[in-house]
Amino acid sequence: MTNKSRLFNKERLEITINRLCHQLIENHNNFENTVLIGLQPRGIYFLDRIKKNLKNILNKEIETGILDTTFYRDDFRSNEIPKARETLIPFLVDDKNVIIIDDVLFTGRTVRSAMEGIMNFGRPNKIELLVLIDRKYTRDIPVEPTYCGIKINTITSDRIEVNLAEQGFDKDNIWIINK
């Protein structure tokens, strides 16, 4: 039997994104030395929401990039031929504060891969992690988010489904699916 429960609707998602943006502003002020990097494939949609919200609040553009972690993964050679996506980081990260943005933190392996990938673009001053959902109790690597929309207790068989309008869905909904 499958059980599907809504974690976020459009209104709750907007409130959460607004809160996360204000937390970022508290810690990074004017973002002079801070960049945001969204992780492919789904973190880039969440990055867009964060970037738009910050622009509305601060009335300025924040430097952003996108990163595909395919070739930095520890299981890269054990899987079938991976489908790589675009990486676009049009700046060096030397001495910058980098905020990695993804929708769901699960095992921590993607974030570990992202940190390795970011090092190819320089040596950051600091790396932080912002996620919409932190799936507690499923971590393989000791990674914790600096900023988090919601922490939920999950088991490995649970699935989180993030449906954003930017991805082609009619409306924003985020679900947890228990099997």
N, C-alpha and C positions, 0 to 999 in steps of 0.2 A: 504494500500500500504506500502511495506517495502522498505526503502532506506538504502543501505549499502555503507559506505565510509571508505577508508583505512586511518588509522592514522599513521601506521608504516609499512615500508617494511624492508627487511634485512639490507640494508645500513643505513637507518635512525635509526634503532634499535641499531646497532653497535656504531654509533656516540653518541647516547643518553647514552648507557651503559658506554662508555668510559668517557663521561662528568661526570656522576654520580660517577664513581670510582675515578676520580681526585678530586671531591668535598669531598669524603670520606677521601682521603689521606690528603687533606688540613686540615681537622679537627681531624684526628686520627693518623697522621704521620706514625709510624711503626706498628700500630695495636697491640702493646705489651699488652694493657689492654682492647682490643675491640674484641667482638665476633659478628658474624652475625647469625641470626636465621630466616630461611625461613618458611613461613606459608603454611601448607597443604591446599588444594591440589596443586594449581598452583604456589604459591610463591616459591616453592622449585626449579622449573625450572629457574625462574628469579634469585634466589640465586646462582645457579650453574654458570650462566653467569657472575654475579658480581664477584664471587670467582675466576673464571678462568681469568678474566680480571685483577683483583688485583694481582693475582699470576704472570701474565706476566709483569706487571708494576713494582712490588716490588721484584720479584724473591724470594717469600717466601709464605708459606701456611698460610692462615688465619683460625682461629678456627671457625667452623660453626656447626650449629645444625638445626634440623627441629622440628616444633611444630604443633600438631593437636589441634585445639581449641574447638573441639566438646563438651567436657565435661565442658568447662568453659563458654559456651554460655548462655545468659540470657533466651533463648527460648528452652533450652535443654529438659525440661520436657513437653513442649507443642507440640513438633513435634512427628512424629512417631519415632520408634527406629532408632537412627542415626547410620550411618556407620562410625566408628572411623578409623582413619588412624594412621600411625606410628608417634610417637614422639621419637626423638633421640637427646638428649642434653647431650653429654658425659663429661660435665664439670659443675662446680658450677658457678653461675653468680655473686657471692658475690663481691662487689666493682668493677665490670667490667662495661664497656660501652657496652650496648647491642643495636644492630641495628636490628630492625624487618624489614624483607623484604617480600613484597607481590607485586603481579602484579597490582591489581586495588584497590583503596580506594573508597568505595561506602558509606555505612551508618556509618562506624566507629565501628560497633558492633564487627566485627571480631578482630580488633585491640585492643579493650577494653578487649575482651576475651583473647587475646594473652598476654597482660600485666599481667592479673591475672594468667595465666598459667606459665609465666616466673618467677613469685614470688615463685612458688613451687621449683625452682632451686636456690634460694638464693635471696639476696637483692642487685640489681644492683646499681652501682654508678649513672648511667644515662640510659635512654631508648630513642632511636631515631627511626624514621620511615622512610624507603625508599620505595617508590612505583614508578612503571613505569607510572601509570595513576591515577590522582586525579580527580574524578568525583565531581566537585563542585556542590553545591546546592542540594545535596542529603543526607547530613549528619544528622543522628539522635543523634549522640554523638559528643561532641566538640573535635574532633581529627583532627589534621593537620599534613601532612608529613614534616619531616625535609629536606628530599631530594626527588625531584620529577622529573620524566622524562617529563611529560606534564600535564597541567591542562586543563580540558575541561568542558564546560558547558553542562550538561545533565539534562534530566528529568527522572523521575523514570521509565518510560516505555522504555527508551533507554537501549540498551544492548551493552556491550563491549565484543568482542570475541578476545581472545589472542591465536594465533596459532603459537607455537614454534616448531622447528624441533625436539627438545627433547621430545615433546609430541606425535611425530609420524606424524607430518604434513610434506609435501614435502618441504615447505619453510616457513620462518618467515613472518607472516602477522598479523597485529592487526587492527581490524575493529570496527567501531561504527555502530550499527544497530538501525535505527529509525523505529518504527512501527506506 
